[in-house]
Amino acid sequence: MAGGIRTDELAAGVVAGERRALARAITLVESTLPEHRTQALSLLEVLAPKAGRAMRVAISGTPGVGKSTFIERFGTHVIDDGNRIAVLAIDPSSTLSGGSILGDKTRMELLTRNEAAFIRPTPSGGTLGGVAARTREAILLCEAAGFDVVVVETVGVGQSETMAAQMTDMFVLLLAPAGGDELQGIKRGIIELADLILVNKADGDLVPIAAKAVGEYRLALQLIRPRSEHWSVPVSTCSALNDVGISDCWQTICEYRTVMHTHGEIAHRRASQAQAWLKSEINDALERRFRADPRVRARLKDIEAAVAKGTLPPTTAAQRLIDEFLNE
């Protein structure tokens, strides 16, 4: 029992859609304390049957592209259409500075105050794997709380985007209206993940530049094998600042969900993601037990020093530690 509340009481509060209960539940699953982890697993087991009905959307983009403004406008359209939306912000730097997540929440002030919205930072805990594992659990909790759309917001364009794509139904890539060098700077792998590409900040003098960038990205997509044979990745402009094109984005996401459900691709994608999650949890649990083993800890420092000096090959060192752990 964490924080003086029983698991069944916390589960009931989450199912009732109480935002405070949901926040406490996410805090519980993010905790690294062994007693909290035990309670978190019990909570997730109770709530898992009530999850799975939301549309899971990853929204990513280069720094400064206007993700916070976009998400606030997008969330408003989702709510106006009769839905509830939860936003989970992944911030790899939050454990050091706490900065950008708090900034995002401040910039999404209107959405934060809306009773149909829930905004939650998801810190990395120092490792990207930790972000992925706990974010998956947070998605489950948000779905159990009755949210219709769960947005996973990532920071920057890199490995965290790949992880976000592996836990959502749709990957939306938000780009700035630069084109040219900007296009060259975006990794091919990120473009391959995209189910929808939006060129934001298409307002004022940037309108023709944004239109040109759309053309360049469309050409780039012709050189990439589509993620799904049933969906051609749309590329369009929008202006989150002026609320232009955001409603169309929401309609595209609704269309995507219909198409992918019809062909069974969302179910297939989620099944694959669940299997990957299982493997990740097994690997993480084994590594934690390996590092906590007293025999391994007794030898680890010396072996690491030998590897650093080059007197012991890493492969041999790893095998010795594993043999010690398995007591072979």
C-alpha positions in Angstrom: 0.0 0.0 0.0 1.7 3.2 -1.3 0.8 6.7 -0.2 -1.8 5.4 2.3 -4.2 4.1 -0.4 -5.2 0.5 -1.1 -4.8 -0.9 -4.6 -8.5 -1.6 -5.0 -9.4 2.0 -3.9 -6.8 3.4 -6.4 -8.1 1.2 -9.2 -11.7 2.3 -8.5 -10.6 5.9 -8.6 -8.8 5.4 -12.0 -11.9 3.6 -13.5 -14.1 6.4 -12.2 -12.0 8.9 -14.3 -10.6 10.8 -11.3 -7.6 12.7 -12.5 -6.0 12.8 -9.1 -6.3 9.0 -8.8 -4.8 8.6 -12.3 -1.9 10.8 -11.4 -1.2 8.8 -8.2 -1.4 5.6 -10.2 1.2 6.8 -12.7 3.4 7.9 -9.9 3.1 4.4 -8.4 4.1 2.6 -11.6 7.0 5.0 -12.2 8.4 4.3 -8.7 11.5 2.2 -8.4 10.9 1.1 -4.8 10.4 -2.7 -4.6 7.2 -2.4 -2.5 5.7 0.1 -4.9 6.6 -2.1 -7.9 4.7 -5.0 -6.3 1.6 -2.8 -5.8 1.9 -1.4 -9.3 1.9 -4.8 -10.8 -1.2 -5.7 -8.9 -2.9 -2.4 -10.0 -2.0 -3.0 -13.7 -3.3 -6.6 -13.5 -6.7 -5.3 -12.2 -6.9 -2.5 -14.8 -5.6 -4.2 -17.9 -9.0 -5.6 -18.9 -10.4 -2.1 -18.9 -7.7 -0.7 -21.2 -7.1 -0.9 -25.0 -10.0 1.1 -26.4 -8.2 4.4 -26.9 -6.4 5.7 -30.0 -2.7 5.9 -29.3 -0.9 8.6 -31.1 2.8 9.5 -31.0 3.6 13.1 -31.8 7.2 14.0 -32.5 9.2 16.7 -34.1 12.4 18.7 -34.2 13.1 21.1 -31.3 11.3 24.4 -31.8 8.8 23.0 -34.2 5.9 24.1 -32.0 4.7 20.7 -30.6 3.2 22.2 -27.4 1.1 24.7 -29.3 0.1 22.1 -31.8 -0.9 19.6 -29.1 -3.0 22.2 -27.3 -4.8 23.1 -30.5 -5.1 19.5 -31.5 -6.4 18.5 -28.0 -9.1 21.2 -28.2 -10.4 19.8 -31.5 -10.4 16.2 -30.0 -12.4 17.4 -27.0 -14.8 19.5 -29.2 -15.5 16.3 -31.1 -16.7 14.7 -27.8 -13.6 12.9 -26.7 -11.2 12.9 -23.7 -7.5 13.2 -24.3 -4.4 12.3 -22.2 -1.0 13.6 -23.1 2.2 11.8 -21.8 5.3 13.8 -22.4 8.6 11.9 -22.6 11.6 14.0 -21.6 15.0 12.3 -21.5 16.5 15.3 -19.7 13.9 15.7 -17.0 15.9 13.8 -14.3 18.6 16.4 -14.7 16.7 19.7 -15.2 13.0 19.1 -15.0 12.8 21.9 -17.5 11.1 21.2 -20.8 8.3 19.1 -19.4 7.3 21.8 -17.0 7.6 24.3 -19.9 5.3 22.2 -22.0 2.7 22.0 -19.3 2.9 25.8 -18.9 2.5 26.4 -22.6 -0.5 24.1 -22.7 -2.3 26.1 -20.0 -5.7 26.0 -21.6 -5.6 22.3 -22.2 -4.3 21.7 -18.7 -7.4 23.4 -17.2 -9.9 21.4 -19.3 -11.6 18.6 -17.4 -11.6 16.4 -20.5 -7.8 16.6 -20.7 -4.9 15.1 -18.6 -1.3 16.1 -19.1 1.4 14.1 -17.5 5.2 14.3 -17.7 7.0 10.9 -18.1 10.6 11.2 -16.9 13.3 9.0 -18.3 14.7 7.8 -15.1 18.1 8.0 -16.8 17.5 5.4 -19.4 15.4 5.3 -22.6 14.3 1.8 -21.8 12.8 3.0 -18.5 10.9 5.7 -20.4 9.4 3.1 -22.7 8.4 0.6 -20.0 6.8 3.1 -17.8 5.2 5.0 -20.6 3.5 1.8 -21.8 2.1 1.4 -18.3 0.9 5.0 -18.2 -0.9 4.5 -21.5 -2.7 1.5 -20.0 -3.7 3.5 -17.0 -5.0 6.4 -19.1 -7.1 4.0 -21.2 -8.5 2.4 -18.0 -9.5 5.9 -16.9 -11.6 6.3 -20.0 -9.6 8.6 -22.2 -10.4 8.2 -25.9 -7.1 9.5 -27.2 -3.7 9.0 -25.6 -0.9 11.2 -27.0 2.8 10.3 -26.4 4.8 13.4 -27.0 8.5 13.0 -27.6 11.3 15.5 -27.5 13.6 15.9 -30.5 14.1 13.4 -33.3 16.1 10.3 -32.3 15.9 7.0 -30.6 13.0 8.0 -28.3 10.9 8.4 -31.4 11.5 4.8 -32.4 10.5 3.7 -28.9 7.3 5.9 -29.0 6.4 4.4 -32.4 6.7 0.9 -30.8 4.0 1.7 -28.3 1.4 3.6 -30.3 -1.0 3.1 -33.2 0.0 6.1 -35.2 3.1 8.2 -35.5 2.7 11.9 -36.4 5.8 13.7 -37.4 5.8 17.5 -37.0 8.4 19.4 -39.1 9.4 23.0 -39.6 8.9 24.8 -42.9 12.6 24.8 -43.9 13.1 21.9 -46.4 16.4 21.5 -48.2 19.1 21.1 -45.5 16.3 20.4 -43.0 15.2 17.4 -45.1 18.8 16.1 -45.3 19.0 16.4 -41.5 16.0 14.1 -40.8 17.0 10.5 -40.5 15.5 8.1 -43.1 14.4 5.9 -40.2 12.3 8.6 -38.7 10.5 9.3 -42.0 9.9 5.6 -42.3 8.1 5.6 -39.0 5.7 8.4 -40.0 2.0 7.7 -40.6 1.3 11.4 -41.1 3.7 14.3 -41.8 2.7 17.9 -40.9 4.8 21.0 -41.8 3.9 23.4 -39.0 4.3 27.2 -38.8 2.8 27.6 -42.3 1.8 31.2 -41.7 2.9 34.6 -42.9 6.0 34.7 -45.0 6.5 31.0 -44.3 3.5 29.8 -46.3 5.3 29.3 -49.7 8.3 27.8 -47.9 6.1 25.4 -46.1 4.4 24.4 -49.4 7.7 23.8 -51.0 8.8 21.6 -48.0 5.6 19.5 -48.4 6.6 18.8 -52.0 10.1 17.8 -50.9 8.8 15.4 -48.2 6.3 13.9 -50.6 9.1 13.2 -53.0 11.2 11.7 -50.2 8.3 9.3 -49.3 8.3 7.9 -52.8 11.8 6.5 -52.2 10.7 4.8 -48.9 8.7 1.6 -48.6 5.4 2.5 -46.9 4.8 1.3 -43.4 1.5 -0.1 -44.4 0.2 -1.2 -47.8 -3.3 0.1 -46.8 -2.2 3.7 -46.0 -0.4 6.3 -48.0 1.3 8.8 -45.7 -0.3 12.2 -46.1 1.9 15.3 -46.0 0.3 18.7 -45.4 0.8 22.1 -43.9 -0.7 23.5 -40.7 -0.4 26.5 -38.4 -0.9 25.6 -34.8 -0.5 29.3 -33.9 -3.4 30.3 -36.1 -5.3 27.0 -35.7 -5.2 26.3 -39.4 -5.2 22.6 -40.5 -5.4 21.2 -37.0 -9.0 20.0 -37.5 -8.0 18.4 -40.8 -5.2 16.6 -38.9 -7.8 15.2 -36.4 -10.0 14.0 -39.3 -7.0 12.3 -40.9 -6.2 10.5 -37.7 -9.9 9.3 -37.5 -9.7 8.1 -41.1 -6.4 6.3 -40.4 -8.0 4.5 -37.4 -10.9 3.4 -39.5 -8.7 2.1 -42.3 -6.3 0.3 -40.1 -9.0 -1.2 -37.9 -10.8 -2.5 -41.0 -7.7 -4.3 -42.2 -6.7 -5.5 -38.7 -3.4 -3.7 -38.7 -3.9 -1.9 -35.4 -4.6 -5.2 -33.7 -1.6 -6.8 -35.4 0.6 -3.9 -34.4 -0.5 -4.0 -30.8 0.1 -7.7 -30.6 3.6 -7.2 -31.8 4.2 -4.4 -29.4 2.9 -6.5 -26.5 5.4 -9.2 -27.4 8.2 -6.7 -27.6 7.1 -5.2 -24.2 7.3 -8.7 -22.7 10.8 -9.3 -24.0 11.9 -5.8 -22.7 10.5 -6.5 -19.2 12.2 -9.9 -19.1 15.6 -8.3 -20.1 15.2 -5.4 -17.6 14.3 -7.8 -14.8 17.2 -10.1 -15.5 19.7 -7.2 -15.7 18.4 -5.8 -12.3 18.8 -9.2 -10.7 22.2 -9.7 -12.3 23.5 -6.3 -11.1 22.1 -6.8 -7.6 23.7 -10.2 -7.1 26.3 -10.0 -4.4 28.7 -12.3 -6.2 28.5 -10.2 -9.4 28.9 -7.0 -7.4 32.0 -8.4 -5.6 33.8 -8.9 -8.9 32.3 -6.3 -11.1 34.6 -3.4 -10.2 37.8 -5.4 -10.8 36.6 -6.8 -14.1 35.4 -3.4 -15.3 38.9 -2.1 -14.5 40.5 -4.9 -16.4 38.3 -4.3 -19.4 39.1 -0.5 -19.3 42.9 -1.3 -19.3 42.5 -3.7 -22.2 43.9 -6.7 -20.3 40.6 -8.6 -20.5 38.3 -8.8 -23.6 34.7 -7.6 -22.9 33.4 -10.9 -24.2 35.4 -12.9 -21.8 34.6 -10.5 -18.9 30.9 -10.7 -19.6 31.0 -14.5 -19.7 32.9 -14.7 -16.4 30.3 -12.5 -14.7 27.4 -14.4 -16.2 29.0 -17.7 -15.0 29.4 -16.2 -11.6 25.7 -15.1 -11.6 24.6 -18.6 -12.7 27.1 -20.2 -10.3 28.5 -22.4 -13.0 
